[in-house]
Amino acid sequence: MKMQASLMALMALGISMLSNTASWAAATATGAQGQSISIKNTTVKAGSDIRVTGKGFDETIGIYLAYCVQPKKGVAPSPCGGGADKSGTQGVSHWISSNAPTYGKGLATPFIPGGRFSQKVTVTKKIGKFDCTKVTCAITVRSDHLHEGDRSQDLFIPITISK
């Protein structure tokens, strides 16, 4: 009897622990054309890198992948961590385009066939003057500057900064 009670208590503890880690669950955001981004954890420490995978994107439209303050619906994400990464080496934003103009060669990463990508994005506690522990910051995707005003590629996955 005591063993069964102990086993039941351990099982209850395990279920409780699982429910308390729900914020560590994977997340996916899907757009109107079926494009999607996914991450493994939505709660991370500041300074961490998050692996973002995407699929189903229109390869004729370039995108920006970045960590930004989450905007209102229909508004481009801004501000974003690191701003425009003109060297392509900071890891806070990525230009993904299979049709980059000449000046974008070496800066833009082409899509993997099928409109796919896999990139690491660095998450910070602050984006400019915005504290991501007080405002919602997110992994974001939007159309690149060659498709300014096109909100059809917008995707957001809110991130929680752990302590």
DOBAVEX-861184 format. One line per field, with one value per residue (C-alpha): residue number from 1; z, y, x. Coordinates in steps of 0.5 Angstrom, whole numbers, plus 2048, in hexadecimal, padded with zeros to 3 digits. Layout:
% DOBAVEX-861184
i = (NUM,...)
up = (Z,...)
north = (Y,...)
east = (X,...)
***
This chain:
% DOBAVEX-861184
i = (1,2,3,4,5,6,7,8,9,10,11,12,13,14,15,16,17,18,19,20,21,22,23,24,25,26,27,28,29,30,31,32,33,34,35,36,37,38,39,40,41,42,43,44,45,46,47,48,49,50,51,52,53,54,55,56,57,58,59,60,61,62,63,64,65,66,67,68,69,70,71,72,73,74,75,76,77,78,79,80,81,82,83,84,85,86,87,88,89,90,91,92,93,94,95,96,97,98,99,100,101,102,103,104,105,106,107,108,109,110,111,112,113,114,115,116,117,118,119,120,121,122,123,124,125,126,127,128,129,130,131,132,133,134,135,136,137,138,139,140,141,142,143,144,145,146,147,148,149,150,151,152,153,154,155,156,157,158,159,160,161,162,163)
up = (800,802,7FB,7F7,7FB,7FA,7F2,7F2,7F5,7F0,7EA,7ED,7EE,7E7,7E4,7E8,7E6,7DE,7DF,7E2,7DC,7D7,7D5,7D3,7CD,7C6,7C2,7BB,7B7,7B0,7AB,7A6,7A1,7A5,7A7,7AE,7B3,7B9,7BF,7C4,7CA,7CC,7D2,7D2,7D6,7D3,7CE,7CC,7C5,7C2,7BC,7B8,7B2,7AC,7A7,7A1,7A0,799,796,792,798,79C,7A4,7AA,7B0,7B7,7BE,7BF,7C3,7C1,7BD,7BC,7B7,7B0,7B2,7B0,7B6,7B9,7BD,7BC,7BF,7BC,7B6,7AF,7B0,7AA,7AB,7AC,7B2,7B8,7B8,7BB,7B4,7AD,7A6,7A3,79B,795,791,794,790,78E,794,799,796,79C,7A1,79F,7A1,79B,79D,79E,798,79A,79D,7A3,7A8,7AF,7B2,7B9,7BC,7C2,7C8,7CC,7D2,7CF,7C8,7C8,7CE,7CE,7D4,7D1,7D8,7D8,7D1,7CC,7C8,7C3,7BD,7B7,7B0,7AB,7A3,7A1,79F,798,79A,79F,7A1,7A0,7A6,7A3,7A6,7AD,7B3,7BA,7C0,7C6,7CB,7D2,7D6,7DC,7E2)
north = (800,805,803,805,80B,80D,80C,810,816,815,815,81B,81F,81D,81F,826,827,826,82B,830,82F,831,837,833,830,831,836,837,83D,83C,841,842,83E,838,83B,83A,83B,836,836,831,836,83C,83E,83F,843,84A,849,842,840,83D,838,83A,836,838,835,836,83D,840,840,846,84A,84C,84C,84F,84A,84E,84F,855,858,855,85A,85B,857,85A,85E,85C,859,85F,860,85A,857,85A,85E,85C,857,85A,855,84F,84C,84F,84A,84E,84F,84B,84D,847,847,843,849,84E,854,855,859,853,84E,84B,84F,84B,843,840,83B,834,831,831,838,835,838,837,83C,83E,845,848,84A,850,853,85A,85C,863,867,861,85C,855,853,859,859,853,852,84C,848,84C,84B,850,852,855,85C,85A,858,85E,85F,857,854,84D,84A,84D,848,849,844,848,846,846,848,844,846)
east = (800,806,809,803,802,809,808,802,805,80B,806,803,809,80B,805,805,80C,80A,805,80A,80E,809,80C,812,80E,80F,80B,809,806,803,801,7FB,7FF,801,808,80A,810,811,816,817,816,812,816,81D,823,825,82B,829,828,822,822,81C,81A,815,812,80D,80F,80E,816,814,813,819,818,81B,81B,81D,81C,817,812,80B,807,800,7FD,7FE,804,80B,810,814,818,81C,823,829,825,828,82D,831,837,833,836,833,82E,828,825,825,823,821,820,821,820,825,827,82F,830,82D,832,835,830,82A,82A,826,820,821,81C,815,815,819,81E,822,825,827,825,828,823,824,821,820,81F,821,81D,818,819,816,815,80F,80D,80C,812,812,815,812,812,810,811,818,819,818,810,80F,808,807,804,803,809,808,809,80A,80C,80C,812,813,819,81B,81F)
***
